[in-house]
Amino acid sequence: MKKTIFALAVMASLSGCASFGVEPWERAQLARADMALDSEKNDLALDDHIYFSKEGSSGGRAFAGGGCGCN
């Protein structure tokens, strides 16, 4: 009985990882403009403002160096 339960548990855990990646019929859904990481320009501008405010540098993540001037 224990061997059967163990075998079923192993088979169930292996079948849970059977589908990795994006299927061809899912690509159109993921390629939409609103699915992009930078689709909302206002959110991106706010994130940039917060980043360079916290770092103390002018330009945020677009320039090298930090706010200390040591570059």
Protein Blocks (a to p, Z undefined) as FASTA:
>chain_A
ZZmmmmmmmmmmmmmmmpgcjdfklmmmmmpmklpmklpmmlmmmmmmmmmmmnopahij
mbgcdfkonZZ
